Amino acid sequence: MKIYNTISRSIETFVPLKKNKIGIYCCGPTVYNFAHIGNMRTYVFEDVLRRTFEGLGYDVKHVMNITDVGHLQSDEDSGDDKMSLAAKREKKSPWDIAKVYESHFFRHCEMLGIRRPHIVCRATEHIPDIISMVQSLCDKGYAYESSGNIYFDVSKFAEYAAFAKLQMGSQRATERVTIDTNKRNQADFCLWFSNSKFPNQIMKWNSPWGKGFPGWHIECSAMSAKYLGKEFDIHCGGVDHIPVHHTNEIAQSNCCHDNSSVRYWMHGEFLTVASDNASARTAEDGAHNKMSKSAGNFLTVDTLVDNGFSPLVYRYFLLCCHYRSELTFSFHALKKAEKAYLGLVDKIQEWQRELEGNEYLTTDDSAQPYLDEFWEAMSNDLKTPDALQVLWKVTRSNSLKTEQKLNLLLAFDMILGLGFDEVGRGQLTVEEMGLITERNTARANGDWVESDRIRDQLLEQGIHLKDAKTGTTWSRTKPKQKANSA
């Protein structure tokens, strides 16, 4: 298995700390709002990474944090806590806000076929672990107290700038943070905020330095060490985490544990959209911006469903691009992905009908080259576009038997997670067949409103219709999940 390591900026052969075991830590959501589809791209990449290692026979321990306190409006030390702002906005307690949006996050993960991490750890449930780590950094001389707050002194960690290749001596570097007179160096970052800096903060805990709350960065370091140890295999996140969050994690973790805490860092690239949502529906070129909540240009999984798309179509769309390549979203591009995805569903349905009542078994080894080619792609830094090409080769093969094709696609899907195992083998019920007949009658009479209504009703049941000159054919997938708003 070869993966791109952000530390070395190169492809490396993966060597686990412990034979056949892997610890993976993924930066989870800050649950003050819905995760947008750009965020979800990162979680799909991490899910494919986990599935790939499991498919290779590794025992994977997948840990994800939930940030429910301490993440300020900027990724540095300026602004208010996002959870507190959301509580004011929605007139709920921060704990209620966290519960609501965490629930929506995992609902969207399920819709996208993302497996739940083995351990989900919330910052608010690990305050003693966080305080203990901050105290250790103070005792070792890496952190200092100023006006009741505890700051990490970046000058004490010589390699601080290396990970993100920061130019610490330039004015540009100091622009990363808002001027804070409490800091010795403006690049220093806060490990613990006391009551004195944010008097209106609702979520507070007692600490040796006063009543307050943790900084965002220290949360991940404390929780990853608790569940994966002082040194572990892989830490994942989005590329936007590199210059601040992950740089600070490396500094505080390495200094606290006196070792390099993470062997491999992996980052997913941005999802961009056209400069406004309206043009995002049709534009394939022009100006594109990173999707973000602050920019007001974010879409959720529910938005896709409301526009008539299955979440698994979006997953297919993502897998058509390598996780380290920037990807531009538009509904036009998503429509193309839908056509391809439903074409695969049609093929699976066709093969299942052909094999109805028969076992999907074969002793012929002619399928092995396709498996080898698929794993060559996935073992080379998760090259999902190449893996999908192998999948399409299988569908077009004249040498493979039907059962081989079906077996191969189902095997590939254990890694790609496109829901092919959910495609039903059964025939339509009498009621479902009646609906298709009614729709055909409506189409013949030019009643397109009724025709579309029936089509949408069948789609809700997981039945996709395909109209052609020779008639209407159908395929069945998992029933479409309805959007749900907070």
GIJOVEN-V682556 format. One record per backbone hydrogen bond with DSSP energy under -0.5 kcal/mol. CO is the residue of the C=O (numbers start at 0). NH is the residue of the N-H. If there is no record, write none. Layout:
((CO,NH) (CO,NH))
This chain:
((0,13) (1,380) (2,4) (2,11) (3,5) (4,8) (4,9) (9,4) (11,2) (17,20) (19,58) (20,17) (21,23) (21,60) (22,233) (23,62) (24,235) (25,27) (25,64) (28,30) (28,66) (29,31) (29,32) (35,39) (36,40) (37,41) (38,41) (38,42) (39,43) (40,44) (41,45) (42,46) (43,47) (44,48) (45,49) (46,50) (47,51) (48,52) (49,53) (50,54) (51,55) (52,57) (53,56) (57,59) (58,21) (59,61) (60,23) (60,62) (61,117) (61,118) (62,25) (63,120) (65,67) (65,122) (66,30) (69,71) (69,215) (70,81) (77,73) (79,72) (80,84) (81,85) (82,86) (83,87) (84,88) (85,89) (86,90) (86,91) (92,96) (93,97) (94,98) (95,99) (96,100) (97,101) (98,102) (99,103) (100,104) (101,105) (102,106) (103,107) (104,108) (105,109) (106,110) (107,111) (108,113) (109,112) (112,114) (118,63) (118,120) (120,65) (121,124) (122,125) (125,129) (126,130) (127,131) (128,132) (129,133) (130,134) (131,135) (132,136) (133,137) (134,138) (135,139) (136,141) (136,142) (137,140) (141,152) (143,150) (145,148) (148,145) (148,150) (149,190) (149,191) (150,143) (151,153) (151,188) (152,155) (153,156) (155,157) (156,159) (158,161) (158,162) (160,164) (160,165) (161,164) (165,167) (166,169) (166,172) (169,172) (169,173) (170,174) (172,175) (173,176) (179,182) (184,187) (188,151) (190,214) (191,149) (191,193) (192,212) (193,196) (193,197) (197,200) (201,203) (204,211) (206,209) (210,194) (211,204) (212,192) (214,218) (215,218) (215,219) (216,220) (217,221) (218,222) (219,223) (220,224) (221,225) (222,226) (223,227) (223,228) (224,228) (231,262) (232,263) (233,24) (234,265) (235,26) (236,267) (237,240) (238,241) (240,245) (240,246) (241,246) (243,247) (244,248) (245,249) (246,250) (247,251) (248,252) (249,253) (250,254) (251,255) (252,256) (253,257) (253,258) (258,260) (260,231) (263,234) (264,5) (265,236) (267,238) (269,271) (269,326) (270,290) (271,328) (272,288) (275,279) (276,280) (277,280) (278,281) (278,282) (279,330) (286,274) (288,272) (291,296) (292,295) (298,36) (299,303) (300,304) (301,305) (302,306) (303,308) (304,307) (309,312) (309,313) (310,314) (311,315) (312,316) (313,317) (314,318) (315,319) (317,320) (321,324) (322,268) (326,271) (326,328) (328,273) (329,333) (330,334) (331,335) (332,336) (333,337) (334,338) (335,339) (336,340) (337,341) (338,342) (339,343) (340,344) (341,345) (342,346) (343,347) (344,348) (345,349) (346,350) (347,351) (348,352) (349,353) (350,354) (352,355) (354,357) (358,360) (364,367) (366,369) (366,370) (367,371) (368,372) (369,373) (370,374) (371,375) (372,376) (373,377) (374,378) (376,379) (376,382) (377,381) (378,1) (378,380) (381,383) (382,386) (383,387) (384,388) (385,389) (386,390) (387,391) (388,392) (389,393) (390,394) (391,395) (392,396) (393,396) (400,404) (401,405) (402,406) (403,407) (404,408) (405,409) (406,410) (407,411) (408,412) (409,413) (410,413) (411,414) (411,415) (412,416) (418,421) (419,422) (428,432) (429,433) (430,434) (431,435) (432,436) (433,437) (434,438) (435,439) (436,440) (437,441) (438,442) (439,443) (440,444) (441,446) (442,445) (445,447) (446,450) (447,451) (448,452) (449,453) (450,454) (451,455) (452,456) (453,457) (454,458) (455,459) (456,460) (457,460) (457,462) (458,461) (458,479) (461,463) (461,476) (463,474) (465,472) (467,470) (470,467) (470,472) (472,465) (474,463))
